[in-house]
């Protein structure tokens, strides 16, 4: 249990500033015990940011003014041009063919199209990696967002909650969502209270990258806004854990020793080269790194 009195906890901003590797571990794995099944199975997802001031927002929101109107055009044109490109490049498994709206959304997000989806991971260690991986951000405080997906789903309409109950699941799949939300118009329906309309779903296994990163997506139903704004209205559902800059190199080295690196999370030559390049970068404390 983390001692919030001793830690630098800002109740108003709902942030916690950790002071050590062990404290970070304690915060990330806190509340993982599931009494019902008597296992340590966390009901949280995590997202790491290289800078603590970065907003928790989707690629669509980060487009800026007028992004609401751009969403339908981006997705329409992606579907129009994507089919021939992905087959020629072999960028997805030959056995995978997008057959529903959620397949197309996941595929677009995976390849960098600005969508309303936000990437998360079930793995606290993977989130640590993304908070402590970019050399340009090592001198700045980082952050990890931790959100309770189980409690988040309790706020959804009965029609969606019942799907989870019928399947005995806590997180949606694309097949489960397709029975209720079949296109962008339905997803954008703003008839409900938007403060509660966020859900998490597991994308199809489009690549080993998605599998190795233990990935999960969040999506907002209705008006797409900043996730930071949404969490400000639901403060009990999540916390922002701030990582001081002077702790980053220790975290980075220990993650590498635990085999949490670009070589694993981004399989292929690009990930290998990024990992090797970082291995031989001088850190402020340790001098020249090496394998």
Backbone bond lengths (Angstrom), bond angles and torsions (degrees), N, CA, C in turn:
res aa  C-N    CA-C-N  psi(-1)  N-CA   C-N-CA  omega(-1)  CA-C   N-CA-C  phi
1 X - - - 1.464 - - 1.529 109.01 -
2 X 1.310 116.60 130.87 1.462 121.28 -179.68 1.518 109.23 -81.08
3 X 1.330 115.95 133.51 1.460 121.35 178.24 1.523 108.38 -82.66
4 X 1.324 116.83 99.62 1.455 120.71 -177.28 1.531 111.70 -69.87
5 X 1.328 117.29 -21.33 1.454 119.20 178.51 1.526 110.39 -71.02
6 X 1.343 116.12 -37.64 1.455 120.48 -179.65 1.521 111.59 -80.52
7 X 1.339 117.28 -34.30 1.453 120.97 -179.84 1.525 110.40 -74.81
8 X 1.323 115.49 160.74 1.455 120.66 178.59 1.520 108.38 -83.67
9 X 1.325 116.16 88.68 1.463 121.73 -175.01 1.517 109.90 -109.06
10 X 1.328 116.21 122.61 1.462 122.87 178.05 1.517 108.09 -101.98
11 X 1.343 116.25 101.59 1.461 120.87 -175.64 1.527 111.39 -64.47
12 X 1.327 117.22 -37.70 1.467 120.51 -177.55 1.527 110.79 -65.32
13 X 1.333 116.59 -44.90 1.459 120.66 179.75 1.520 112.15 -87.89
14 X 1.315 116.84 -9.29 1.462 124.15 -178.03 1.535 110.65 54.18
15 X 1.321 114.68 51.55 1.455 121.76 176.90 1.521 109.19 -124.11
16 X 1.309 115.03 153.27 1.462 121.86 178.50 1.518 108.10 -131.67
17 X 1.304 117.63 124.57 1.459 122.79 178.97 1.530 108.58 -99.15
18 X 1.310 116.51 114.29 1.462 120.16 -178.56 1.518 110.22 -84.76
19 X 1.333 115.29 164.05 1.462 119.55 -175.36 1.519 113.21 -121.80
20 X 1.349 117.75 -9.04 1.463 119.72 -175.96 1.523 110.36 -155.35
21 X 1.332 115.42 164.60 1.463 122.22 175.71 1.525 110.68 -57.42
22 X 1.321 117.28 -45.26 1.470 120.83 -177.31 1.521 111.41 -66.86
23 X 1.335 117.40 -37.82 1.460 119.67 178.57 1.530 110.58 -67.43
24 X 1.323 116.20 -38.07 1.465 119.39 177.51 1.519 110.69 -61.82
25 X 1.323 116.57 -43.03 1.462 120.64 177.07 1.528 110.86 -59.65
26 X 1.322 115.91 -44.60 1.469 120.09 -178.88 1.527 111.50 -61.10
27 X 1.335 116.50 -43.09 1.467 120.32 -178.30 1.523 111.09 -66.77
28 X 1.326 116.44 -44.06 1.459 120.23 -176.49 1.529 112.06 -67.45
29 X 1.319 116.74 -37.54 1.468 119.85 -177.56 1.524 112.92 -95.51
30 X 1.318 116.84 3.39 1.466 120.40 177.97 1.527 110.50 -61.46
31 X 1.334 116.73 142.95 1.467 123.02 178.33 1.528 112.76 66.27
32 X 1.316 117.98 27.52 1.465 119.72 178.92 1.528 112.98 -85.74
33 X 1.341 117.41 -14.04 1.460 120.16 -177.27 1.524 110.73 -73.16
34 X 1.346 116.16 125.49 1.458 122.66 177.55 1.523 108.21 -107.04
35 X 1.318 115.49 103.63 1.458 120.41 -175.34 1.529 111.84 -63.71
36 X 1.330 117.36 -32.19 1.459 121.27 -176.78 1.524 112.03 -62.28
37 X 1.316 117.08 -42.57 1.469 120.35 -179.45 1.523 111.74 -105.60
38 X 1.333 116.21 -2.53 1.458 122.89 179.34 1.528 111.70 54.70
39 X 1.315 114.12 49.62 1.467 122.04 176.34 1.526 109.00 -139.90
40 X 1.320 115.63 157.41 1.467 120.29 175.11 1.523 108.28 -87.46
41 X 1.312 115.74 86.04 1.461 122.82 -178.69 1.529 108.75 -125.20
42 X 1.314 116.24 97.72 1.461 121.55 -175.91 1.526 111.36 -65.46
43 X 1.311 116.05 146.70 1.461 122.70 174.86 1.532 110.01 -108.42
44 X 1.338 114.70 38.81 1.457 120.91 -179.28 1.525 110.34 -123.94
45 X 1.315 114.58 153.88 1.454 121.93 168.91 1.524 107.71 -119.26
46 X 1.344 116.14 161.71 1.455 120.80 -170.91 1.531 110.27 -136.53
47 X 1.339 115.32 150.67 1.460 120.96 175.95 1.522 108.68 -144.36
48 X 1.331 117.28 126.72 1.449 121.67 -178.85 1.512 112.51 -100.49
49 X 1.330 116.22 139.03 1.463 123.78 176.65 1.523 109.17 -122.95
50 X 1.329 116.34 136.06 1.452 120.63 179.71 1.515 113.71 -66.89
51 X 1.315 117.27 -24.78 1.469 122.73 177.75 1.522 109.22 -127.79
52 X 1.302 115.92 133.32 1.463 120.22 -174.30 1.514 112.61 -66.58
53 X 1.348 117.14 -24.38 1.461 119.38 -178.35 1.521 113.03 -81.90
54 X 1.348 117.90 -7.79 1.459 119.95 178.61 1.523 110.32 -60.85
55 X 1.316 115.47 135.18 1.459 120.47 179.43 1.518 110.52 -75.13
56 X 1.317 116.16 144.12 1.460 121.34 175.22 1.525 107.29 -83.76
57 X 1.328 116.00 92.52 1.460 120.68 -172.96 1.515 110.34 -145.33
58 X 1.308 115.99 153.56 1.457 121.72 177.99 1.522 110.77 -75.66
59 X 1.335 115.48 164.90 1.460 119.77 175.78 1.509 112.11 -60.76
60 X 1.326 117.30 -32.71 1.464 120.92 178.88 1.521 110.84 -64.53
61 X 1.321 117.44 -47.72 1.467 121.35 -179.80 1.523 110.53 -62.59
62 X 1.339 116.92 -36.57 1.466 120.33 -178.00 1.531 112.85 -69.73
63 X 1.331 117.79 -9.76 1.467 119.64 175.38 1.524 111.81 -66.54
64 X 1.342 116.42 -23.27 1.464 119.75 177.27 1.515 113.38 93.76
65 X 1.298 115.36 -156.02 1.471 122.49 -172.73 1.535 112.04 -52.81
66 X 1.327 114.48 132.41 1.459 120.29 177.72 1.509 114.88 81.93
67 X 1.330 117.98 10.66 1.465 119.58 -176.15 1.530 112.66 -63.09
68 X 1.339 117.73 -28.47 1.460 119.91 179.52 1.534 111.32 -58.77
69 X 1.316 116.22 -40.24 1.461 120.61 -177.58 1.529 112.78 -75.99
70 X 1.324 116.95 -20.23 1.461 120.23 -176.51 1.531 112.92 -81.91
71 X 1.324 117.20 -22.28 1.459 120.67 -171.40 1.524 112.74 -57.23
72 X 1.332 117.37 -50.03 1.459 120.16 -176.86 1.526 111.75 -64.48
73 X 1.335 117.27 -34.65 1.466 120.68 179.71 1.530 110.95 -70.63
74 X 1.317 116.57 -40.20 1.460 120.41 178.64 1.527 111.05 -61.31
75 X 1.331 116.46 -48.09 1.469 120.01 -177.80 1.519 111.71 -69.14
76 X 1.331 117.57 -39.31 1.457 120.03 179.88 1.531 111.16 -61.95
77 X 1.306 116.41 -45.41 1.454 119.95 -178.44 1.524 112.12 -73.78
78 X 1.315 116.82 -30.78 1.468 118.88 175.31 1.526 110.08 -61.72
79 X 1.320 116.51 -48.11 1.472 119.71 179.00 1.526 111.06 -63.00
80 X 1.322 116.16 -35.42 1.468 121.14 -177.98 1.525 111.75 -63.76
81 X 1.335 116.60 -42.94 1.460 120.32 -173.37 1.525 114.88 -102.73
82 X 1.333 117.98 -13.23 1.459 119.95 -168.97 1.522 113.92 -72.91
83 X 1.319 118.02 -36.17 1.462 120.07 -169.05 1.523 112.49 -57.03
84 X 1.325 117.71 -51.67 1.461 119.33 -177.92 1.521 111.34 -67.04
85 X 1.321 117.31 -35.31 1.464 120.92 -177.92 1.527 112.01 -66.63
86 X 1.328 116.72 -46.73 1.460 118.29 -176.13 1.523 111.42 -69.89
87 X 1.325 118.81 -29.67 1.464 120.49 177.55 1.517 110.84 -72.61
88 X 1.319 117.62 -40.43 1.454 120.90 -179.78 1.520 111.93 -67.48
89 X 1.327 116.89 -38.28 1.448 120.46 -175.99 1.523 112.87 -86.48
90 X 1.333 116.14 -14.08 1.463 118.54 -177.50 1.512 112.42 62.84
91 X 1.338 116.54 35.22 1.456 120.48 -173.83 1.522 113.87 -83.61
92 X 1.326 117.63 -7.35 1.455 120.73 173.76 1.518 108.00 -133.27
93 X 1.340 118.01 161.16 1.464 119.88 179.76 1.520 111.65 -57.19
94 X 1.342 116.16 142.17 1.466 120.44 -179.94 1.528 111.78 -59.24
95 X 1.323 115.85 -28.49 1.467 119.83 -177.09 1.521 113.18 -79.05
96 X 1.339 117.05 -9.40 1.465 119.70 -176.26 1.521 110.81 -96.96
97 X 1.320 115.18 124.39 1.454 121.80 173.68 1.526 107.87 -129.25
98 X 1.336 118.39 122.34 1.468 119.56 179.70 1.530 110.89 -59.07
99 X 1.320 116.08 122.86 1.464 120.13 -176.49 1.523 112.47 -120.59
100 X 1.345 117.30 -5.36 1.459 118.29 178.09 1.526 109.72 -147.63
101 X 1.307 115.27 171.12 1.454 122.31 -177.21 1.519 112.49 -56.14
102 X 1.342 117.03 -40.09 1.455 121.47 -177.08 1.519 112.02 -71.30
103 X 1.335 117.25 -30.51 1.464 120.00 172.13 1.529 110.68 -61.47
104 X 1.328 115.99 -46.69 1.454 120.33 -178.59 1.530 111.27 -65.25
105 X 1.319 117.42 -40.74 1.463 120.92 178.11 1.527 110.79 -62.27
106 X 1.322 116.64 -44.57 1.465 121.21 -179.11 1.520 111.17 -65.30
107 X 1.339 115.93 -42.06 1.458 120.48 179.86 1.526 110.76 -63.98
108 X 1.327 116.92 -42.88 1.458 120.97 179.07 1.525 111.29 -63.56
109 X 1.322 117.39 -44.98 1.463 121.56 178.98 1.526 110.67 -62.24
110 X 1.310 116.63 -42.72 1.461 122.00 -177.02 1.525 111.70 -61.43
111 X 1.330 116.48 -32.82 1.463 120.19 -177.22 1.528 113.19 -100.14
112 X 1.329 117.66 11.13 1.453 120.59 169.34 1.509 117.36 98.28
113 X 1.333 118.50 6.45 1.460 119.11 175.86 1.530 109.41 -70.78
114 X 1.346 118.56 136.44 1.464 119.50 175.36 1.533 110.24 -64.96
115 X 1.309 117.08 114.15 1.463 122.73 177.24 1.523 108.98 -127.87
116 X 1.315 116.30 177.62 1.465 120.77 177.10 1.532 111.75 -82.41
117 X 1.314 117.78 -1.47 1.454 120.66 177.55 1.530 110.93 -76.95
118 X 1.324 116.03 149.62 1.467 122.39 174.17 1.525 107.47 -125.31
119 X 1.328 116.15 134.54 1.466 121.78 -179.88 1.524 111.36 -78.72
120 X 1.328 115.49 134.04 1.460 122.54 174.07 1.523 108.52 -133.59
121 X 1.308 116.12 173.32 1.461 121.28 174.62 1.524 109.24 -139.75
122 X 1.320 115.30 149.87 1.462 119.50 173.11 1.526 111.10 -77.85
123 X 1.313 117.26 -14.19 1.463 122.07 -172.95 1.525 112.40 -95.79
124 X 1.322 118.75 117.56 1.468 120.22 174.51 1.523 112.16 -60.16
125 X 1.338 117.77 -33.40 1.456 120.64 -178.67 1.529 111.54 -69.69
126 X 1.312 117.14 -37.08 1.463 120.51 176.47 1.527 109.83 -65.19
127 X 1.329 116.57 -40.73 1.474 119.78 176.96 1.521 110.42 -62.55
128 X 1.329 117.76 -39.76 1.466 121.37 175.87 1.522 110.41 -58.73
129 X 1.328 116.46 -41.75 1.465 120.20 179.96 1.527 110.94 -56.41
130 X 1.316 116.72 -49.50 1.457 119.84 -176.59 1.533 112.21 -69.02
131 X 1.321 116.75 -23.67 1.463 119.41 176.17 1.530 112.19 -79.97
132 X 1.342 116.49 -17.87 1.471 120.41 -173.03 1.527 111.94 -134.93
133 X 1.326 117.84 40.47 1.463 119.79 -175.47 1.523 114.49 -114.08
134 X 1.330 118.65 -28.66 1.453 121.05 -174.03 1.520 110.80 -91.71
135 X 1.326 114.94 124.22 1.456 120.57 -178.73 1.523 111.83 -57.90
136 X 1.316 118.10 -36.61 1.464 121.77 -177.45 1.521 112.89 -67.50
137 X 1.336 117.23 -16.17 1.465 121.15 -178.69 1.523 113.48 -109.07
138 X 1.330 118.45 4.41 1.454 119.77 -174.70 1.528 113.01 -69.12
139 X 1.326 117.53 -19.37 1.464 119.82 179.08 1.524 112.30 -94.21
140 X 1.323 116.44 8.66 1.467 121.34 179.83 1.527 110.06 -119.56
141 X 1.312 116.68 151.57 1.467 120.34 174.39 1.521 109.43 -61.86
142 X 1.318 116.44 139.74 1.455 122.12 174.28 1.516 110.96 -106.77
143 X 1.313 116.70 -176.67 1.462 120.01 -179.50 1.522 110.46 -155.16
144 X 1.312 115.10 152.08 1.458 122.46 171.71 1.524 107.53 -127.55
145 X 1.329 114.92 126.78 1.465 120.68 174.20 1.520 109.09 -90.77
146 X 1.312 116.02 134.99 1.469 122.62 179.80 1.528 107.72 -125.48
147 X 1.345 116.75 120.73 1.462 121.28 -174.80 1.523 110.10 -128.69
148 X 1.298 116.04 137.23 1.469 123.16 178.90 1.533 109.05 -84.09
149 X 1.344 116.98 104.00 1.468 119.48 -177.59 1.525 111.70 -73.01
150 X 1.307 118.09 -27.43 1.466 120.85 -178.79 1.530 110.04 -67.37
151 X 1.334 117.16 -48.47 1.462 120.40 178.05 1.519 111.59 -68.13
152 X 1.328 116.73 -33.71 1.467 120.17 176.60 1.515 110.68 -59.21
153 X 1.324 117.14 -42.76 1.459 121.06 -177.95 1.529 112.40 -71.74
154 X 1.331 117.27 -19.81 1.456 119.68 175.95 1.529 111.40 -65.92
155 X 1.328 117.54 -18.83 1.461 122.05 -178.81 1.521 112.55 -89.03
156 X 1.326 117.66 -5.09 1.459 121.43 -177.28 1.528 111.64 -76.87
157 X 1.322 117.41 161.61 1.470 120.59 175.66 1.527 111.13 -61.26
158 X 1.316 115.22 156.30 1.468 120.87 -177.78 1.528 111.82 -57.30
159 X 1.328 117.49 -36.40 1.464 120.29 -177.31 1.521 112.19 -60.31
160 X 1.327 116.76 -33.35 1.459 120.38 178.01 1.525 111.32 -85.30
161 X 1.320 117.37 -40.67 1.466 119.82 179.08 1.521 111.18 -61.78
162 X 1.333 116.65 -35.21 1.459 119.43 -178.72 1.524 112.41 -65.60
163 X 1.334 116.93 -30.38 1.467 120.14 177.32 1.521 110.11 -64.38
164 X 1.326 116.50 -44.22 1.458 119.79 177.52 1.525 111.07 -62.47
165 X 1.328 116.09 -41.96 1.460 120.01 -179.24 1.527 111.41 -64.09
166 X 1.321 117.12 -42.34 1.467 121.13 -179.78 1.518 111.83 -63.43
167 X 1.330 116.38 -35.08 1.459 121.05 -178.45 1.531 112.56 -89.80
168 X 1.328 116.68 -7.21 1.460 119.91 -176.12 1.516 111.57 63.60
169 X 1.341 116.53 35.40 1.461 122.40 -175.23 1.521 110.67 -115.92
170 X 1.326 114.91 161.90 1.461 121.01 176.06 1.520 112.01 -110.12
171 X 1.349 116.57 -20.21 1.457 122.45 -179.25 1.523 108.35 -128.73
172 X 1.324 116.91 145.32 1.460 122.05 -177.20 1.529 111.54 -78.10
173 X 1.331 115.40 158.95 1.453 123.10 165.29 1.525 107.45 -113.74
174 X 1.330 116.78 169.21 1.463 118.85 -179.75 1.525 111.30 -63.68
175 X 1.333 117.84 -35.73 1.464 120.27 178.62 1.518 111.33 -63.60
176 X 1.332 117.30 -40.86 1.460 121.36 179.89 1.526 111.17 -64.66
177 X 1.322 116.71 -40.57 1.464 120.01 -178.84 1.520 112.20 -72.15
178 X 1.338 116.84 -31.29 1.464 120.48 -176.48 1.521 112.69 -63.23
179 X 1.310 116.77 -24.22 1.460 119.20 179.81 1.527 112.32 -72.87
180 X 1.344 117.13 -18.63 1.461 121.17 -177.88 1.531 113.17 -115.01
181 X 1.325 116.81 -35.90 1.465 121.74 -176.59 1.519 107.71 -127.43
182 X 1.321 116.50 109.20 1.455 120.43 -170.74 1.528 114.48 -107.94
183 X 1.331 118.01 -9.52 1.459 119.48 179.65 1.524 109.52 -158.25
184 X 1.329 115.20 177.63 1.457 120.75 -176.45 1.525 111.91 -66.26
185 X 1.329 118.09 -34.32 1.465 120.19 179.75 1.521 110.80 -61.09
186 X 1.325 116.88 -42.92 1.466 120.06 178.15 1.519 111.07 -67.64
187 X 1.330 116.77 -38.29 1.456 120.26 179.63 1.521 111.28 -65.12
188 X 1.326 116.62 -32.93 1.469 121.20 -177.92 1.515 113.29 -86.11
189 X 1.313 118.28 1.47 1.457 120.99 -179.78 1.526 109.75 -57.34
190 X 1.313 116.50 121.61 1.471 121.32 -175.67 1.519 112.47 -107.50
191 X 1.313 116.90 27.91 1.464 119.58 -176.38 1.519 113.19 -76.95
192 X 1.345 116.40 -17.70 1.468 119.51 -176.99 1.527 110.66 -101.93
193 X 1.313 115.24 172.68 1.457 121.58 177.01 1.519 109.34 -68.84
194 X 1.321 116.84 112.38 1.460 119.66 -171.91 1.519 114.01 -73.87
195 X 1.308 118.75 -14.15 1.455 119.03 177.59 1.521 112.26 -64.45
196 X 1.330 117.71 -20.26 1.464 120.29 -175.48 1.523 113.17 -110.25
197 X 1.347 117.43 -0.47 1.458 119.19 -170.93 1.534 113.13 -95.90
198 X 1.307 115.66 71.32 1.461 122.85 173.48 1.514 107.90 -131.56
199 X 1.321 116.56 136.88 1.459 120.04 176.60 1.522 109.84 -138.73
200 X 1.326 114.79 162.56 1.457 121.86 179.82 1.525 109.11 -118.44
201 X 1.340 115.31 138.71 1.462 119.08 177.57 1.522 110.40 -141.54
202 X 1.320 114.39 154.16 1.463 121.21 179.89 1.522 109.36 -91.88
203 X 1.334 117.52 125.51 1.461 120.14 -179.61 1.518 110.62 -74.34
204 X 1.341 117.74 159.21 1.461 119.79 172.59 1.527 109.76 -63.02
205 X 1.320 117.07 157.27 1.467 121.53 -177.16 1.529 109.88 -79.13
206 X 1.331 114.62 77.51 1.454 120.84 -176.95 1.515 112.59 -71.75
207 X 1.320 117.30 -26.50 1.459 121.35 -177.94 1.520 109.18 -158.76
208 X 1.335 115.08 165.82 1.461 119.41 175.70 1.525 110.61 -65.70
209 X 1.322 117.25 -23.60 1.462 120.55 177.56 1.520 110.53 -61.67
210 X 1.324 117.20 -46.45 1.466 120.71 178.93 1.523 110.73 -63.18
211 X 1.324 115.90 -41.50 1.465 120.22 -179.67 1.521 110.85 -66.16
212 X 1.333 117.06 -49.07 1.466 120.88 -175.91 1.519 112.75 -67.63
213 X 1.323 116.59 -28.97 1.466 119.86 178.59 1.525 112.34 -84.62
214 X 1.347 117.00 0.04 1.468 121.39 178.35 1.528 108.94 51.83
215 X 1.345 115.15 53.82 1.460 121.87 -165.95 1.521 113.70 -82.37
216 X 1.319 113.76 152.19 1.453 123.85 174.90 1.525 106.74 -147.72
217 X 1.330 117.71 148.88 1.460 121.95 178.44 1.525 109.89 -114.60
218 X 1.320 115.42 146.76 1.461 119.91 167.28 1.519 108.33 -108.28
219 X 1.329 115.91 153.09 1.455 121.06 177.70 1.521 108.39 -145.34
220 X 1.331 116.09 142.88 1.456 121.99 176.06 1.519 109.58 -98.70
221 X 1.320 115.53 135.28 1.457 121.58 175.16 1.527 107.89 -93.40
222 X 1.321 115.80 136.42 1.464 119.67 -177.47 1.514 110.37 88.90
223 X 1.306 116.87 -140.77 1.458 121.17 -179.00 1.526 110.21 -67.30
224 X 1.321 116.24 128.83 1.459 121.54 178.94 1.517 109.28 -87.80
225 X 1.334 115.64 117.91 1.464 120.79 179.00 1.521 109.18 -126.62
226 X 1.306 115.44 179.86 1.463 120.81 175.33 1.528 109.76 -62.63
227 X 1.329 116.77 136.74 1.457 120.25 175.72 1.526 111.08 -66.44
228 X 1.330 117.37 -27.74 1.461 120.46 175.22 1.525 109.97 -60.99
229 X 1.320 116.06 -41.46 1.460 121.27 178.44 1.522 110.49 -65.18
230 X 1.331 115.89 -42.89 1.468 119.46 179.41 1.526 111.26 -61.63
231 X 1.334 117.42 -44.49 1.460 120.24 -178.97 1.524 112.29 -67.47
232 X 1.332 116.68 -26.76 1.464 118.96 177.80 1.524 110.97 -65.06
233 X 1.347 117.20 -24.88 1.464 121.49 177.03 1.531 111.62 -91.02
234 X 1.340 116.57 -11.44 1.456 120.90 179.76 1.530 108.70 -132.05
235 X 1.332 118.48 62.34 1.469 121.54 -170.57 1.529 114.54 -64.58
236 X 1.333 118.08 -20.78 1.456 119.61 -178.90 1.525 112.94 -78.18
237 X 1.324 116.13 -10.24 1.464 119.68 -174.25 1.525 113.55 -89.65
238 X 1.319 117.46 -17.86 1.451 117.85 -175.42 1.510 113.41 -153.77
239 X 1.320 114.63 166.49 1.456 121.56 179.18 1.519 108.96 -143.88
240 X 1.310 115.94 146.83 1.465 122.64 175.71 1.526 108.01 -104.67
241 X 1.320 115.88 119.76 1.459 121.56 -177.80 1.526 108.03 -103.02
242 X 1.317 116.84 115.22 1.462 122.02 -177.49 1.525 109.86 -89.52
243 X 1.339 115.57 130.91 1.461 122.62 179.34 1.522 108.59 -107.26
244 X 1.334 118.65 115.45 1.466 120.25 179.78 1.530 111.36 -61.73
245 X 1.313 115.77 147.69 1.463 119.72 -178.00 1.518 112.14 -60.67
246 X 1.336 117.66 -34.30 1.459 119.35 -177.24 1.527 113.04 -75.01
247 X 1.335 116.64 -3.02 1.467 120.74 176.18 1.529 111.71 -99.90
248 X 1.315 116.83 -12.24 1.467 120.38 -170.95 1.529 113.77 -64.08
249 X 1.322 117.61 -41.53 1.467 118.75 -176.81 1.524 111.58 -66.25
250 X 1.322 116.95 -37.28 1.471 119.29 176.59 1.527 110.37 -62.97
251 X 1.333 116.38 -44.81 1.468 120.30 177.94 1.516 110.48 -61.52
252 X 1.335 115.58 -44.74 1.468 120.09 -178.12 1.523 111.16 -60.15
253 X 1.328 117.56 -46.92 1.464 121.04 -178.56 1.533 111.44 -65.10
254 X 1.310 116.64 -39.54 1.464 119.50 -179.09 1.525 111.69 -72.10
255 X 1.324 118.04 -32.08 1.463 120.53 174.33 1.523 110.85 -66.55
256 X 1.328 116.46 -42.19 1.465 119.66 178.22 1.521 110.81 -60.92
257 X 1.322 116.18 -41.17 1.459 119.97 178.30 1.531 111.30 -65.90
258 X 1.330 116.27 -26.82 1.470 121.03 178.57 1.528 112.31 -88.77
259 X 1.340 116.79 6.84 1.465 123.58 178.90 1.528 112.92 67.05
260 X 1.332 115.91 30.31 1.460 121.69 173.19 1.522 106.66 -104.64
261 X 1.321 116.26 94.52 1.458 120.62 -174.56 1.518 109.54 -152.13
262 X 1.329 116.12 175.66 1.463 121.87 179.03 1.525 111.64 -59.44
263 X 1.315 116.91 -31.50 1.468 120.97 -178.76 1.531 111.50 -60.49
264 X 1.327 115.77 -31.38 1.470 121.40 -179.28 1.524 110.99 -96.06
265 X 1.325 116.92 -42.31 1.465 121.26 -173.28 1.521 112.85 -79.04
266 X 1.337 116.67 -22.69 1.471 121.67 176.98 1.528 108.45 -128.18
267 X 1.339 117.19 70.93 1.466 120.59 -175.02 1.524 111.86 -56.28
268 X 1.327 115.41 137.77 1.455 119.97 -178.87 1.514 110.59 125.30
269 X 1.321 115.91 179.44 1.453 120.95 -175.37 1.524 113.01 -67.14
270 X 1.337 117.44 -35.08 1.465 119.71 -179.93 1.526 110.60 -62.74
271 X 1.332 116.64 -47.57 1.455 120.09 179.12 1.515 112.00 -64.56
272 X 1.331 116.86 -39.20 1.461 121.17 178.58 1.527 111.22 -61.15
273 X 1.338 116.39 -45.57 1.467 120.17 -178.43 1.521 111.87 -68.18
274 X 1.327 117.39 -37.52 1.465 120.16 177.25 1.519 110.44 -63.60
275 X 1.319 115.86 -42.74 1.468 120.77 178.98 1.522 111.33 -63.37
276 X 1.320 116.73 -46.73 1.458 120.06 -179.61 1.524 111.58 -64.16
277 X 1.322 116.95 -41.05 1.463 120.07 179.13 1.519 111.12 -60.34
278 X 1.319 116.40 -42.07 1.467 119.90 -179.28 1.519 111.85 -70.64
279 X 1.333 118.07 -30.71 1.455 120.89 -179.59 1.523 111.79 -61.17
280 X 1.312 117.37 -29.09 1.459 120.58 -175.01 1.529 113.30 -108.24
281 X 1.326 116.08 20.64 1.457 121.59 174.12 1.525 108.57 -88.58
282 X 1.296 117.18 136.97 1.467 120.84 177.78 1.511 110.10 -74.37
283 X 1.312 115.97 131.69 1.460 120.57 174.67 1.526 108.49 -96.41
284 X 1.313 118.26 156.56 1.474 120.57 -179.43 1.513 113.34 -58.78
285 X 1.337 116.81 -28.96 1.457 119.39 -172.98 1.524 113.52 -98.96
286 X 1.343 116.55 -32.32 1.449 118.66 -165.85 1.519 114.30 -111.75
287 X 1.326 119.45 -4.76 1.450 118.99 -177.55 1.503 111.13 76.25
288 X 1.335 118.10 -147.55 1.454 122.60 -174.38 1.513 111.01 -76.73
289 X 1.344 115.35 124.47 1.458 121.11 176.35 1.517 109.46 -82.14
290 X 1.297 116.25 158.45 1.450 120.99 175.37 1.497 111.02 -163.54
291 X 1.314 116.53 159.32 1.455 120.87 -178.36 1.526 109.81 -77.39
